[in-house]
Amino acid sequence: MKSASAPDYILGIVGAGAMGQGIAQVAAAGGITAILFDLSAEAAGTAKQAVSSRFHRLVEKGKMSGADAQMAISRVQIAGSLEAFAHCDAVVEAIVEKIDVKRAVFSDLEKVVSAGCILASNTSSIPISSIAQACTHKNRVAGLHFFNPVPLMRLVEVIRAAETSEETIATLTALGKRMTRTPVTVTDSPGFLVNMGGRAYTTEALRIAHEQVASPSQIDAIMRDCHGFKMGPFELLDLTGIDVNLPVSTIVYEGYLHDPRFKTAPNHWAMFHAGRLGRKTNAGWYDYEGGKPVGVPSPDHEAASAEPGPVALAAGDDALSAFCNELGVDIIQDDGTCPILAAPVGLDATGTALDTESDPRRLVCVDLIGDRTRRITLMTAPGADAATRDRVAATFAATGRKVTAIRDSPGFVGQRIAAMVANLGCYMAEIGLASPQDIDTAMRLGLNYPRGPLELVEHIGTSNCATILEALQGITGEDRYRPTQWLSRREALNLPIHTPS
Ligand code: NAI
């Protein structure tokens, strides 16, 4: 197998669509000769033109010299048939997502390439081992999963199938680095790493909206402002398209044998059936005009007529009393009419009222997990007094913060989604999909998460994370929320979450 650092390294690319073009561009930029083949000669020609104009644009932006761009462009070649791949050191397949077609291409490639040539697939959903079935030498078959748009997305998953050799993995990892990507090694599994790990963020948000706890715009605002996500889950669903993210959810749910952790919600299917696919149809969770969302309901609680005022605390809660002091909110003894504040972790408002023997009509729960500098989430039990809640909203709004008021739910919105993302990260580590560090890297780079899921456990606190999940499981009675053993053991032993097994 040729070293990926060889100056004369040649990469074959089958399929010159969106992904093939991007792979050719980053290969050529890394000094690798990229030979593109597509069934459609027109597609291959268009790809070469597209790659050339992208290099020219980099020169215009001052990001590349004219001479380097010319060199890179000259490294992108078009082949008229697969026979041109005879001297390739590796071939990446990026064709239509159909197993039979992919198998046929791999079988044809094996007849053409040299014994040391790696055969990789860029598939997002087909098991690599199942593509490798078409090959005699399965040890050189692996996944090399890039993300769209390739030049902007630094992550590449190097996927180890049942019979992939260590040499193949090491060479593809080096090749990925030469293409200026950040490679992570992943075990062949449904959705691989990023598409599997990304399930929690959106499916839990869908679930929360389905239960009428909060609206999509409220959930999006909470996840952006309090947990640092660049996009809310519904904005993300609309961007990727319901016709893309629903099948991925289904593949992962089926692939993990209906583990309830991966279950999506009925509203996901309802949007799909209604043809509200997101930005591409100008209608999804939000409506769009000219590519911009329009008519988005405000996530901010309107309590204009309410006056700020003092509050009582449901129980001796140091964190809540420190928070109120920091914001200059007056704390008084319960006078029988004032709002009563509590800051539950995991528990819903109903359970908090019972636990603290507080009047549920005047109890207002505040979510203290996450960033509270921009937005504060308030939650009340059924039958709560709206005027009392509005007084609390006005009190916090007077400190310059936005307020979102939601219905009763264990773990509010933010705790619930964060704990599910974190727990799924722990599950990926538990089943050895990748190393804990690679899991964090992949989720940060592949999905733009502010921190990896295991880093998120540490951020919200291992014990908080376990408490939120246990409360969710206890209150809903659903195994969906069961904490992973990875999390429970490290919590019980007070160990850092990245501690290997
Ligand atoms: P695309 O539809 O843009 O391009 C596919 C190209 O393959 C077309 O130009 C088509 O003419 C060509 N093709 C089809 N059958 C062929 C064959 N037998 N031999 C040679 N060429 C053939 O598709 P895209 O989006 O580039 O996806 C390609 C692969 O990459 C798929 O496996 C997909 O799952 C995967 N992928 C796609 C991502 C995306 O966001 N588009 C992200 C990551 C992976």
Residues whose N, C-alpha, C, O or C-beta is under 5 A from the ligand:
A	BS01	NAI	V14 G15 A16 G17 A18 M19 G20 F37 D38 L39 S40 A43 A94 I95 V96 E97 N122 T123 S124 F146 F147 N148
